Amino acid sequence: MSVTRIHPGIFKAYDVRGTYPDELDEPAARAIGRAFVAYLGAKRIVVGRDMRLSSPSLAAAFIEGARTQGAEVVDLGMAATDMLYVAVVRGGFDGGAEVTASHNPKEYNGLKLVATGALPLSGDQGIGALRDMIAQDRIPLAPPAAGGLSDGSILDDYVAHVMSFIDPQAIRPFNVVLDAGCGMAGLVAPQLFDRLPCRTTRLCFTIDGRFPTHEANPLIEANRRDITERVVAEKADIGIAWDGDADRCFFIDGSGAFVPGDFVTALLAEAFLLKHPGETVIYDLRASHAVKDTVARYGGRALMNRVGHAFIKRRMREENAIFGGEVTGHYYFRDNYYADNGFIPALLILELMSRKGQSLHQLLEPLRARYFISGEINTRVASMDAVPARLEALAARYATGHQYHMDGISVEFPDWHFNVRPSNTEPLLRLNLEAATQALMEQRRDEVLAVIRS
């Protein structure tokens, strides 16, 4: 693959991602490394990688490209994505790159890229510029001397940083089942849970990019089967699972039920507002009203925002928000440099359970009794050109509701509401709907889907 023939489809809305080696290979990674340094004008960057079998060679190629362009590189080796974010800020680097495809199957790989302060590059800001710079052969000439290379480590500092979000002495000796998915949580989770009094059952803690047990994507029900069965069998208080690069965590309650991300956002908002009354919380527009109602109940300020980590992080900085949450399991923290993290939520939920003397199931009972959510339902469309007509049809059908168009279309009625938005990466329309009863939720869900699919 020549530099000018890099597959353009790997440059996504939030990162670089594709199948290895047909879409993303070492020459592509080398070119992206050069373009990344040139785009940022970076002098020093830090690079980490996940456990995928192609990650060592792709990381080496990216580092080679970055050094060719004159940057000094610190190589973290294997690291979770949120470890990289902390390294960028604490080390005062001009940028950082994590070689990872997050939750995707093993044949994928990619790059998550951030600038100074761990500010993310996105399709609108940075990633499109890298694509064009490479495709148009506009990477500036490399300086005569390559940048240096050294090894670095952040794990100990990172663990101490994450632990600082809770009082470890407050944690009760819960029975906890953990599933690292053979991903990067297998590196970090033992360092945290060995410091807590919890009794843990640890699944898939051997780091293995072949994912021999199941893919590291807990949003897919089949990938949660092992942890769900163990939670029930062990009569555990909670189950916690992570995705491949461990920047997201997911929860199973003691009954074996999966906990939706908006309910987790509501609980995390409660955890923060109990300690810091009056603070601001950012939540994404797909979320259950459980989030804004919980924030209001604890005296905080809830602000709705469009979907996407770049948008959430920017709004958090603008509003000085203490916490932000997305229904897909991304949770962001002001004291974590406004970046997302997959371990802070796990510790905060355990601390909330401890302080309230309740199981996760008990914490969720008031939410489950009042808020009935559809979960995200996807509808494939022939092409994205068809999306505007579908959204217009929804606007006309529900003209009597309160509408807003922050991201797709959202409509609110007194006893139900929904959002329909186009995917950033696939020809899909995504529906999230909530109602005051289970029966009403199912009725309105089917009704809205009929409009989308007509």
Secondary structure as UniProt FT lines:
FT   HELIX           3..5
FT   HELIX           8..10
FT   STRAND          16..19
FT   TURN            20..23
FT   HELIX           26..40
FT   STRAND          44..49
FT   TURN            53..54
FT   HELIX           55..68
FT   TURN            69..70
FT   STRAND          72..78
FT   HELIX           81..90
FT   TURN            91..92
FT   STRAND          95..99
FT   TURN            102..103
FT   TURN            106..107
FT   STRAND          108..115
FT   HELIX           116..118
FT   TURN            123..125
FT   HELIX           127..135
FT   TURN            136..137
FT   STRAND          149..151
FT   HELIX           155..163
FT   TURN            164..165
FT   HELIX           168..170
FT   STRAND          175..179
FT   TURN            181..184
FT   HELIX           185..193
FT   TURN            194..195
FT   STRAND          199..203
FT   TURN            209..210
FT   TURN            218..219
FT   HELIX           221..224
FT   HELIX           225..233
FT   TURN            234..235
FT   STRAND          238..242
FT   TURN            244..245
FT   STRAND          249..253
FT   TURN            254..255
FT   HELIX           261..275
FT   TURN            277..278
FT   STRAND          280..284
FT   TURN            285..286
FT   HELIX           289..297
FT   TURN            298..299
FT   STRAND          301..305
FT   HELIX           309..319
FT   STRAND          323..325
FT   TURN            327..328
FT   STRAND          331..333
FT   HELIX           334..336
FT   TURN            337..338
FT   STRAND          339..340
FT   HELIX           344..356
FT   HELIX           360..368
FT   TURN            369..370
FT   STRAND          372..373
FT   STRAND          377..380
FT   HELIX           384..386
FT   HELIX           387..397
FT   TURN            398..400
FT   STRAND          402..404
FT   STRAND          409..413
FT   TURN            414..415
FT   STRAND          416..422
FT   STRAND          428..435
FT   HELIX           438..453
//
